[in-house]
C-alpha cells in the first residue's frame, strides 16, 4: 500500500505531498495542483480517518479522542 498522501485544504491554493515513510511534506508545483483541482477527482479510497485541525496542539490535546 502506498504511504503517500496528496493534501489540498479548502480555501488554500497550494497542495502538498506527504510521504509518510520518509516523514516529509513537500509542496506540489502550482501548475500540477491546478491540474489536479480541474480534474476534480477527489477520492478517499484507502483513507481510514481524516480531519482538519487548526494546530498540532489541538490534536495532541486529545480534542479528537472523544
C-alpha positions in Angstrom: 0.0 0.0 0.0 1.2 3.5 -0.8 2.4 5.6 2.1 2.0 8.9 0.2 -1.0 11.3 0.6 -1.8 14.4 -1.5 -3.5 17.1 0.5 -5.3 20.3 -0.5 -7.2 22.4 2.0 -10.4 24.2 1.2 -9.7 27.9 0.7 -5.9 27.3 0.0 -4.4 27.4 -3.5 -1.5 25.1 -2.7 -1.3 21.3 -2.5 1.1 19.1 -0.5 2.5 15.6 -0.9 3.1 13.9 2.5 5.4 10.9 2.3 4.6 9.1 5.5 7.5 6.7 5.3 10.1 9.4 4.8 8.3 11.8 7.2 8.4 14.6 4.7 5.8 17.1 3.3 6.6 18.8 0.0 4.7 21.5 -1.9 3.1 20.4 -5.2 4.1 22.7 -8.2 1.3 25.3 -8.7 0.5 24.1 -12.3 0.2 20.5 -11.2 -2.1 21.5 -8.2 -4.2 23.5 -10.7 -4.5 20.4 -13.0 -5.4 18.1 -10.1 -8.2 20.5 -9.0 -9.5 20.9 -12.5 -9.7 17.1 -12.9 -12.0 17.1 -9.8 -11.2 13.5 -8.9 -11.5 13.7 -5.2 -11.2 10.3 -3.5 -10.9 9.0 -0.1 -10.2 5.4 -1.1 -7.6 3.9 1.3 -8.1 6.6 4.0 -9.5 5.3 7.3 -9.6 8.7 9.1 -9.1 12.3 8.2 -9.9 15.6 9.9 -8.8 19.2 9.8 -7.3 20.9 12.8 -6.1 24.5 13.3 -2.9 23.5 15.1 -1.0 20.4 16.0 -1.6 21.3 19.7 -5.3 20.8 19.1 -4.7 17.2 18.1 -2.2 16.4 20.8 -4.6 17.9 23.4 -7.0 15.0 22.8 -9.8 17.0 21.4 -10.5 14.2 18.8 -10.3 11.4 21.4 -13.9 11.7 22.4 
